[in-house]
Amino acid sequence: MDKWIGGIVAVVVVAVIVWLMYRSWRHRTVRDESLTSYPLPESPGAPALEAEVLYVATTPVGDPLERLAVKGLAFRGAAHVEVVSPGVILRIAGESTTFIPAARLVGASTASYTIDRGVEPDGLVALTWSPRAADETEPARRVDSYLRARYAGDAARIIRAVNDIAAAPAVPRPEHESEASDG
């Protein structure tokens, strides 16, 4: 009789944990349903770079432990990244193709950890970008999408290629010419 009670308690505990995980993921997908990637251009052109990567996660900038459920970027998996002049194409196994336009890319850098993955120092590539919001009046959010390069040297190549096409930040210009131009 005691074996049955212990077995029933174990099944109930597991069922409650699974239900809580499902409820949490459902809440996250509802919360993030307004964030999406952009439509893939009809002719993106020849890739400046192609690489095999492991897609790890997408998180809000500055909060690498808070996963976002952005459509096409919700689940971790093997991926193929292409950097083309109009932007970055990310093809994750089991997900829809994700496109990040160059105008929405802030840049790429290295990272050492994010949700689900801790690696050696600078072992991840973080692509910082602004996803498309369903409500255009909503202020632009910035997110980091983390990739793990499969082959040595690819991380540096990805960062260089992404930063080459990323939108240049606005730089304030002086109201009058500097002394260096008087001459």
N, C-alpha and C positions, 0 to 999 in steps of 0.2 A: 504494500500500500504506500509506503514512504517513497518508493521509487516513482510511482505514478505522480505523486504530489510534486516531487522535485522536477520531474519531466514537464509537467504542466506549467509550473512556475517558470522554467527555462524557456519554454515556447512562448509564454505570455511576454516575458521580458524581451525576447528577440523580436516579437511582433510589434511591441511598443516602440522599440528602437527603429525598426524599419519604417513604421508609420511616421515617426518624428522626422526621419531623414527625408521621406517623401514630401511631407508638409513643408519642411524647410526649403527644399529645392523648388517646390511649386511656388512658394512665396517669392523666392529669388527670381524666378522666370517672369512672374507677374510684375515685380518691381522693375525689372530691366527690359521689359518688352518694348519700350519706346526707343531703345538704343539698337541701331543696326549698322551694318557695314554699307557700302555703296554699291550700286550696280556695276557689273563688269563692263568696261568699254567694249564696243563691237570689235575694234581692231587695236589692241593695246600695243602692238609693235614687237620688235625683237627684244628679248630680255637682255639687260645689261649684266644680270647675274641670275643664276639658278642654283639652288642648294636644297639638299635634303635636311630636314630639321625635325625635331620633336616639338610640337606646339604644347605649351604647358598650361597657360591660363591668361586671362585678361582681367586686370584689376584697376580700380581708380588710381590715378597718379598719387604717389605718396602713401598708399595703403596696400602693400603687396600681399597682405594676408586676407583680403576681402574679394573673393571671386565674383565677377560679373557674368551674367548669363546672356551675353550679346549673341544674337542670332548668327549662327555660323562659327561662333567662337566659344560655345558653351562647354565643350568637352575636349579633354586632352587627347592627343593622338599623333601618329606619324603624319608628317606634312611635307609639302613641296612649296618652297617660296620662290617667287620670281619678282625681280625688281625691273620694272619697265619704266620708260620715261613718264607715262601718266600716273604711276604709283606703284603699289606693292600688291601682288596677287598671292594669296595664301590658300592652298588647297589642302585641307585637312581630311584625312580618311574618315568617312562617315558623316561629314558635315557639308553644307553648301559652300561653294567657293566664296571667299571673302576678298573684297577689293578695298584698298585704302588709297584714295587719291593723293597725289603729291602735295596738293594744296592743303590737305588736312593732316599731313604728317608733320610732327614737330621735330622728330629726329630719332636716332637710335643710339643706344649706349649699352654698357655692360651692367649686369646685376649678379648677385650671388645667391639670392633666394626669392621665392614667391610661394604662394599657396601650393602645396603638393610637391615642392621641389626645393631642396637645398643642395648646392653644388660647390665646387671649389671657387675661390674668389674670381669674380668676373667670368663665370662659366655660362651665364645666360645672356641672351641678347634681348633688350627691352626696346620695343618699338613704341614710341609715344605718339599718340594721334587723337583726333577728336571724332567720335562716332556720329553718325547721322541720327538726329532726334526726330521722332515722329511729330512732335510739336515744335515747329520752327521758332516759336516765341520763347522756348526754353533756352536758358543760357548754355553755351557750348561747354561740354565736359571734356576733360582729357583723361585718357586711359593709357595703360601700359599693357601691351601684349608681349608675353615672354616666349622666346624660342630657345631651344637647345640645339646647337649645330651638331650634326652627326660626325663631321670630319674635321680634323685639325686645320686651323687656318680659315675655315668658313665663317666663323663668327666675325672676325675682323673684316672680311670681305663684305659680309652682309651689312655691317655697320657703315662702312665706307660708301657702299652703293646707295643705301637708304639716305644717308646724310647728303649725298650728292644731289638727290632729287627732292629732298624735303623743302618745304616752303621756308624761305628765309624770314626770320623774325623782323618785324618792323623796327627800324633804328631811328631814333629821333634825330632830326637834322637841326643844326644851329640856325638861328634866325638870320644871322649875318655871316659873311665869309670869315674864315679864320685868317690869322696873320700869315700862315704858310702859303696862302694863295695870293698874297699881295707881293708880287715880286718880280 
